[in-house]
Amino acid sequence: MELPLLWIDAFADRVFSGNPAAVVPLDAWPADALMQRIAFENGVSETAFFVRTGPARAELRWFTPMVEVPLCGHATLAAAHALFAELGQPGGLITFDSKSGPLTVTKRGELLELDFPSLPAEPAEPPADLLRGLGAVPESVARSQRMWLSVFDSMEAVIALRPDQGALARLIPGRFIATAPGRDCDFVSRFFAPDAGIPEDPVTGSAHCTLVPYWAARLGRTKLHARQVSPRGGELWCALSGDRVQIAGRAIVYLRGRISV
């Protein structure tokens, strides 16, 4: 069996930046085990698989090299870019049905805007393994259903982190955001997910479901410019709208090909 494959850098306006995602358009769903093996072979943080179900609708699933995940921002952006820029999707709106419910992506000029659920975090005491894993003491710690949020006083402190992945992997949930105020943006972040086989994710749309409500409350406004300060880096334009978060960015194709399985 041959399947098309697109390798797309999301939250980027040039290749070799942003977060690479593999996108595999399908006519019908194969076995889960095959999709997991394809994601492992691709080796990027997420591989997105979708099956069109209507003129502007598709079912969408995401796999890391190790597990299927319920929500992924950059691979959703990449899947939408594949549809609009490569596969002739008409109009400016696509709805993906996912394990996190319906997710819309709207084309706004050069930007693609995701509409995701808001997942705010609640203040929490930092476990010893969190402090050991980060190798630094944050100003505050909060926890959502899916992620730990550690807030630092400066962008430099976030960039300087060299996490102990083994210590972080002992915690549940096993996804970690480090964030701080930005200098030429509203806030910066980094994201670590050792439990999903991702030591550091270059740009993480889903983390902004937790970051945006935090920074909107702290800064007193709902429109925010974010930057993920991983080695590849990425730009995100975000907004909080009730219990939803809008996350916008650009994407660019790095590779077009076919896989044989």
C-alpha positions, -999 to +999 in steps of 0.1 A: +000+000+000+012+035-009+001+066+010+008+103+003+030+121+029+035+158+034+061+171+058+050+206+070+067+231+093+039+246+114+040+280+131+067+290+107+071+312+076+103+294+065+116+259+065+139+247+092+118+266+118+085+261+136+074+225+144+076+198+118+046+176+114+040+147+090+005+147+074-010+116+058-043+121+039-063+089+039-094+075+020-103+052+049-088+044+083-062+017+085-054-002+117-043+018+146-011-003+149-001+007+114-006+044+120+015+041+152+043+024+133+042+051+106+044+078+132+074+060+148+091+057+115+085+094+107+101+103+140+086+138+142+067+148+174+034+142+157+020+126+126-015+137+116-039+113+097-072+125+083-101+112+063-125+136+046-161+131+056-177+161+038-170+191+016-154+210+046-151+183+072-127+156+081-119+132+109-084+139+124-061+118+146-026+125+159+002+101+169+036+107+185+063+081+179+050+064+210+013+071+216-019+086+201-027+120+217-061+136+221-051+171+210-023+186+189-021+221+177+008+222+152-002+190+134-038+204+131-024+235+116-003+214+093-033+192+082-053+224+074-024+238+054-022+205+035-059+207+026-060+244+017-026+248+000-020+213-015-053+195-019-075+222-032-098+227-003-123+254-013-135+282+010-118+294+042-130+270+069-124+234+077-138+214+107-119+185+121-137+159+142-113+147+169-111+130+203-112+166+217-144+174+198-149+195+167-120+218+159-122+245+133-094+261+113-101+294+096-080+309+068-073+346+077-050+359+050-016+343+054-026+329+089-044+298+098-064+302+130-072+272+152-102+272+175-094+250+205-109+245+240-095+266+268-078+243+294-069+266+324-046+254+351-051+257+389-024+266+414-006+235+427+023+227+450+054+217+429+064+181+435+100+173+442+104+156+408+091+187+390+118+209+406+144+182+401+133+177+365+133+214+357+166+220+375+152+254+386+126+269+410+097+287+393+078+316+407+046+296+407+033+262+395-002+253+383-017+221+370-044+214+344-059+180+335-031+174+309-002+196+318+020+212+345+025+250+341+057+265+357+060+303+356+095+319+357+104+356+361+123+360+328+127+347+293+164+340+300+154+316+328+132+296+305+158+294+278+184+283+303+164+252+314+181+219+308+155+194+321+162+160+336+138+140+314+139+110+337+126+130+367+099+146+347+088+113+333+079+101+368+052+126+371+015+124+361+005+142+339+037+140+320+036+172+300+054+203+311+052+240+301+078+265+312+067+301+306+078+337+314+070+373+302+085+381+268+105+411+257+092+418+222+061+395+227+036+390+255+050+357+268+074+329+259+073+292+266+090+258+262+073+224+263+085+190+274+066+157+270+089+128+280+059+105+286+050+108+249+085+103+236+091+140+230+120+155+251+112+190+238+085+200+214+095+229+191+062+247+190+031+234+209-003+247+199-022+226+225+000+241+253-015+275+245-049+262+255-034+265+290-010+294+285-035+318+270-060+318+298-032+322+323-016+352+305-049+368+296-058+369+333-023+381+343-020+408+316-057+418+316-063+414+279-075+387+256-053+391+225-017+379+229+014+374+208+034+344+219+068+329+211+080+294+218+118+297+225+129+262+216+160+259+194+137+260+162+113+286+176+079+297+165+054+325+165+017+323+176-010+349+176-036+340+203-069+352+217-092+340+245-129+339+237-149+325+267-141+288+270-123+288+236-088+297+225-079+309+190-043+301+180-030+314+146+002+309+127+017+302+093+029+269+078+052+258+049+057+225+031+092+210+035+087+177+017+062+160-006+064+123-011+048+088-007+053+061+018+051+023+011+038+000+038 
